[in-house]
Amino acid sequence: MIPIASGVRVWIATGHTDMRRGMNSLGLLVQEAFKRDPHGGDLYVFRGKSGKLIKILWHDGLGMSLYAKRLERGRFL
């Protein structure tokens, strides 16, 4: 379980994102598409084209983290 402080915003990217992107290029995408600071403490969620994979980018105040979740059955809508 990830301890997330209250008041943290969750930003969801619409459409699909190239899941080959890593932490740095997703951070750049946050700056360009959302016009937000990826080091601001908010969560940024990106969905792959098939809907089976999401990546979450989060800066907790100490460092940037990239989480990935792949579904075996079903998909993220």
C-alpha positions as CSV (number, residue, x, y, z in Angstrom):
1,M,0.0,0.0,0.0
2,I,1.3,3.4,-1.0
3,P,0.8,6.0,1.8
4,I,-0.7,9.0,0.0
5,A,-1.3,12.2,1.9
6,S,-4.8,13.7,1.9
7,G,-5.3,16.5,-0.6
8,V,-3.1,14.8,-3.3
9,R,-4.7,15.3,-6.7
10,V,-5.0,12.4,-9.3
11,W,-4.6,13.5,-12.9
12,I,-5.7,10.9,-15.5
13,A,-4.4,11.2,-19.1
14,T,-7.2,10.8,-21.6
15,G,-6.6,8.5,-24.5
16,H,-3.7,6.1,-24.5
17,T,0.0,6.6,-23.9
18,D,3.0,4.8,-25.3
19,M,3.8,2.4,-22.5
20,R,7.5,2.2,-23.6
21,R,7.9,5.6,-22.0
22,G,9.9,5.7,-18.8
23,M,9.9,7.9,-15.8
24,N,11.7,10.8,-17.5
25,S,9.6,11.0,-20.7
26,L,6.4,10.6,-18.7
27,G,7.5,13.5,-16.5
28,L,8.1,15.5,-19.6
29,L,4.7,14.6,-20.9
30,V,3.2,15.9,-17.6
31,Q,5.0,19.2,-18.1
32,E,3.9,19.5,-21.8
33,A,0.4,18.1,-21.8
34,F,-0.9,18.9,-18.3
35,K,1.2,22.1,-17.8
36,R,2.0,20.9,-14.3
37,D,5.1,20.2,-12.3
38,P,5.7,16.4,-12.1
39,H,7.6,17.1,-8.8
40,G,4.6,18.8,-7.2
41,G,3.3,15.7,-5.3
42,D,0.3,14.8,-7.5
43,L,-0.4,11.4,-9.0
44,Y,-0.4,11.1,-12.8
45,V,-2.0,8.0,-14.4
46,F,-1.4,6.8,-17.9
47,R,-3.2,4.0,-19.7
48,G,-1.8,1.8,-22.5
49,K,-3.6,1.3,-25.8
50,S,-4.9,-2.2,-25.0
51,G,-6.1,-1.1,-21.6
52,K,-4.3,-3.9,-19.8
53,L,-1.5,-1.7,-18.4
54,I,-1.4,1.6,-16.5
55,K,1.6,3.5,-15.2
56,I,1.4,6.0,-12.3
57,L,4.0,8.7,-11.8
58,W,4.3,10.2,-8.4
59,H,6.8,12.4,-6.5
60,D,6.5,11.9,-2.7
61,G,8.7,14.8,-1.7
62,L,11.8,12.6,-1.5
63,G,12.0,11.2,-5.1
64,M,10.1,10.3,-8.2
65,S,8.4,6.8,-8.4
66,L,6.9,5.0,-11.3
67,Y,4.4,2.3,-10.6
68,A,3.0,-0.1,-13.2
69,K,0.0,-2.4,-13.0
70,R,-0.8,-5.0,-15.7
71,L,-4.1,-6.9,-15.6
72,E,-4.2,-10.6,-16.5
73,R,-8.0,-10.4,-17.2
74,G,-10.2,-7.5,-18.1
75,R,-8.9,-4.0,-18.8
76,F,-8.8,-0.5,-17.4
77,L,-11.6,1.6,-19.0
